[in-house]
Amino acid sequence: MKYIFGIFKIKREERLPALIALIVVMALNAITIMAYYDKFKVITDRYFRLFVDNFHLSGYDPLTYSVVSNWTMVYNIYRHPLLAWMMYVPYQFNHVLMQLTGINCVQFVVAAMLAFCSFYSFVFLYRIMREVIEVKAIDAFILSFLHLSFAYVMVASMAPDHFVMSMFMLVLTLYVCGKKMKRGKLLTRWQQIVFFFLTAGISLNNGIKTFLAALFTNRRKFFSPGRLLLTVVFPSALIWFVARQEYHIYEYPNWKARQTAKKNRAAAHREKVMKAVADTMPLAPVESINAAANRILKQEAAEKEKKRAKKPSVAHQGKPIKRGEFWDWTDATTSRWLTVVENLMGESIQLHQRWLLGDTLRGRPVIVHYRHIWNYIAEGMLSLLILCGIWMGRRSRFMWMALSFFGFDMLLHLGAGFGINEIYIMSPHWMFAFPIAIAYLLRGAGGKVLCSLRMVVAVLAIYLFAHNGYYILSYMAL
């Protein structure tokens, strides 16, 4: 227990960088609180609609506000099987605050969680630079600040969604596994199981990254039959069983009720149409009335589908690879190249001026172009630094472990097209791999080359922080 809590102790060398990071993340969360406080402080019995209808920050959902205000299983159970349960204690704490203050303190409770995760993501990334990759302190600070300056690291740090929580767990996993590698030790069974349940519980696909980290750390011993059964097969089966049970207990009854209500409405509408047709054709046989009613209903369905297809939530989704329960989440038609340029290495890193922090499900186009050439220059510089860093660190097992996280997500997003239309909101799951790669470039340089590279990275970090900070403030002040 001492080791578990001791890892959160801020070391002497980390105090100044950590203080700067703390000021930034607290300021970001203060901005969110001030922007929505008047609307969200009220105590009501309709929290879900209150938050969903009023909170707009890119594609992030305010579901955590709803759960911490009135605990319900509103997250997608298969994608976030344990997240609602993780919010139960914060919900109880907020409930006590409600009784004491007479207002809903959900924004303050959630902001504390977001700030904690964002702050310690910075701290653990700094430690990765210093203790695992072993760059100089000034380089560790510049690279950690570069990561904090990325657009959707900043936005995720202030949005009441799960992404910054996932980022925290993934960076912590990398740090612990990196230290194990340096010492020539194995990731223990209990560590792998705990990391899996935490990462997969927040977002199921991230649980795979725990297995990747264990594979890179333990190498051949990862495939030991006993270890594989205990740390991979059993936890995976258990979390899937829990998700299925949650679905049948919490979601299926609601789904069934919605389907029953939908059928009842359709039957009542058909009866109404039949009556209207019968009134206009009093002497017609039943078959003719049925045929006429079917034509009307078919025309109504076609018009309804036409209107639905024009909605951004439908129009901005590419065609799935095939139809099915999970295949419907895929996308085979959205341009991969434009996605990489404008979203993966674009919006994720620096906000677009057009459609600022818009939601593709509410109107923002999937592909938005920058107004100025320097946005693309900055994107190209960062990409070049990353590629050079990968080359310099090509013999590092730790770097390939970090890049495997990125590669797995690219397989999902660019390969299968899962969430490709808003790939940038999921970038906190992998963007820490960028400064880690650049760290190997700085570590391998020396003399004037190191000074020049350090200056380039520092200027890029300051530019991104100023650019993204300005546009975040502009948007939230609206």
Phi, psi and omega in degrees: 000324179298319179293320183298313181279334180295335181294341180268359178287131181278124181281161184304314183296334186272352192297313181292310176301320181294323179296317179297315179298319180297319179298318181295310184290327176292322178295318179298317180288328176296323178298315179297316180300313182295325182291330188238002188302314184300326181276325190264356181280347186287148173262126186214176175253012181229056184295318184302309181293323179302310184284315183294322182285335188249337182270122180224108177212093184055223181262012182283143182256140180272034184297329180295324174302316182295315183293320182284342176275317180211103191298119174213166181269072184267343177291155172297116190294321182288330181272333182224068192295331183243001187297319180299321180292328177293336180270002185291316178295313174303324177298315179297319179297316179294325179297320177296316179298323177301315181293326181282323188256337183082006177230164176275113182266021186303322182297322181288320180295313180292321178299322178297319178294315181296317180296319178301311183294318180293317181298312183283340170297318176298313183297313182290327175293320176300318180293325175301316180298316187278314191264335181259305181278331175068050170270171180291159184301319181296322178290322177298319179293314181300315182291322178293322177290325175302314178298317180295334182277349178298142188306309187269001163282317177296313183293317179296332180289345183240000182260133182283060178233185187268354193294321180288333175292318176297317180301316179300313182293323181289319178293320177298319178300315178298318181296311181297315180292324177297319177294321177299316179299315181299326183267357181070030181251164180267151168286120186291163181300313183294325177296315180297318180295314180296313179300320180296312183295326179287312181291313180290328178296324177285312179212115193304317184295335179287344175298330177300327182291332173296318178295322177297316179297317178295323179296314179292327183280313185268344180050236186301328182291344175300327185269007175303127186309314181295315180294318181298319180293317185283322189256350180238300186294309183296311179298320180297315179295321182293314183291328176290321177298316179299317180297317179297319178295318177300318180298313183289331181276315189259317189266318185302315178301321178293318179297317180296320179296320178295319180294320178296316179297322179296317179295320180296318178295319179296318179295318180294321180292320179297318179297322179293317179295318179301318181294319179295319179294317181299325179294330180271344181230064188297334183257000183284149177291164183299322181299320180292320178296317178299317180297317180294318178296320179297322178296319179295314181295322179294320178293319178298318180296320179295318179294322179295318179293324178297317178294320180297321182295337180276347180293140181304323182297337179258315184296330183269007176256131177287173179287134179292159178302317172199170182272144179165172185304314180255336179296335179297342179278352184274171183211120183254354190244338180296135183300122179288319182297311179296326177298317180296313185290312189267337185241304182299307179258004180254270184304326178300326186263313181223130186295142172284144178285323177282146180051045186305120178051034177280164182251126179297339178277356181236000176145334181296132175296154179295319180250121177235138182258149176287156179277330190241148181293330183293337175297318178287328176296315178298319178297318180293321179297314180297317180298319180294318178299318180296314181296319178294321178296321178297319179296317182292330182256019187298340180263005183268120177295325180295317181298318180292332174295313179297319180289336177294328175299312179298315181297321179297317179293323178294326176298320179289311189277309181275329179283291182281341181083013179295119178065020185294331182290346173218050184300331184293330182290340179266003184296335175301344178286347184217347188295342176295341177292336181292304177296331177296318178295316180296330179301324179292330175293315179291323179295326182275351180267169179201166176060224183292329179297316178298316180299319180293314179297319179300318180295317180298313181295319180296315179297319179297318179295316180295317178300311181297319179297316180292316181297306183291321178298318179299313184286328174297314178298318180300317182292313184290340180277351181295000000 
